[in-house]
Amino acid sequence: MKTANRAGLLPLVLSIQFLFSGAAKAADYAVGADLSFLKQAEAEGAVFKDHGQAKPGLTLFRDHGYNWIRLRLFHTPSRLPNNLEYTVALAKDARERHFKFLLDYHYSDTWADPAKQTIPKAWEGKSHAELVAAVFEYTRETMAAFRNAGALPDMVQVGNEISPGMLWPDGKLPDHWQNFAELLKAGIKGVEAGAGTNRHPRIMIHLDRGGDKAGTKHFFDKLNTYGVPYDVIGQSYYPWWHGTLLDLRENLIFMANEYHKDIILVEVAYCWRPTEYQQKPGPFPETPEGQREFLDAVNRLVLSTPDNRGVGVFWWEPAVTGRLRSRGFFDDDGNALPVLNVFDRFTRH
């Protein structure tokens, strides 16, 4: 990874020049981070340092070229902080530092992911028609809250990692595609209604199939038969779950050529100390340098997506404490690791 074939660099350089110039498409390249836990971590005393200097987390990421923040929203969380009030406050802080903002609706009181898409407690017992109305009204009202706070998202995920559907059992796949499509459309209409008439956020459909071409094809081929309107394909890519870099490359090429949508790797991560690859070799060492090499390699693949359809990479929770810290950008003392510097070469002038 430390050496490169010079002849092979030309297409990449041309792609980078295009994406980071005025010729880039409407969706500017997203150098992004999901920082949903940041406000809580700092409130509890976490300090993040860049070359030994303590800085507010948002300032630190902005200093290293990050231009997008991703924040999740739970309906009524009982122990996690990511309710509407918390998320609006963090979004406002990000706006003040000139970040663009991707909002991630989980449509649950807790984590919604491939293993669970648990209906909010407030919606239990509702019929399908009542759920469709609830999704629309909740999305419209929460979007209006962001708009009124001066923190309207630039992009919205209607659901999180929804390859198995959402709002189980009503919208669970593969048995309830019609219900699922109607729930998605209700969320999208809610985004538009809550955003107002001046500007509508772009709509992302987010899967957990970064290295799975067959799974991606199955989902989007079926989804597209229901006429669900969306702008961006979002994918998660954690190599211990989602395949090799060659698998990722194959799927990026397939998605760009088949669906003609912009593509963002909206969740990526790798550990800086042995965590996921203790029983088998990983694609990179689980060391600070290996973590940096992983993000650099993934970003290069996204940049080389056909037709410049690869428009961004988001790291999942780089500023955390506790058990997830090994996937973050900071050591146990809060010092920045080499991975923080990956985008400096692309964003500094």
Secondary structure, 3 states (H helix, E strand, C coil): CCCCCHHHHHHHHHHHHHHCCCCCCCCCCEEEEECCCHHHHHHCCCCEEECCEEECHHHHHHHCCCCEEEEEECCCCCCCCCCHHHHHHHHHHHHHCCCEEEEEECCCCCCCECCECECCHHHCCCCHHHHHHHHHHHHHHHHHHHHHCCCCCCEEEECCCCCCEECECCEECCCCHHHHHHHHHHHHHHHHHHHCCCCCCEEEEEECCCCCHHHHHHHHHHHHHHCCCCCEEEEEECHHHHCCHHHHHHHHHHHHHHHCCEEEEEEECCCCCCCCCCCCCCCCCCCHHHHHHHHHHHHHHHHCCHHHCEEEEEEECCCCCHHHHHHCCECCCCEECHHHHCCHHHHCC
